[in-house]
Amino acid sequence: MNTYLKMQINTMIQYVNAFEKSCELAAAQDDGQIDKVEQRQLDKIRAASKYFRKELEKVIEKD
């Protein structure tokens, strides 16, 4: 695999990780707690993030 492409994929994986963490922080920011609605939203974000990371990792592994 092109090393620059691999580097971009790894960078995107790190962005996804940071996005997931920033959503967790944002959910608790307004009142300091994560309510049930926010928790469901975070669960959906985590699931989508996990799927996206797995797909990106598959691209790297195929090399």
Long-range contacts (C-beta under 8 A, 24 or more apart in sequence): 1-60, 1-63, 6-60, 6-63, 9-56, 9-59, 9-60, 10-60, 12-56, 13-53, 13-56, 13-57, 16-49, 16-52, 16-53, 16-56, 17-49, 17-53, 19-45, 19-49, 20-45, 20-46, 20-49
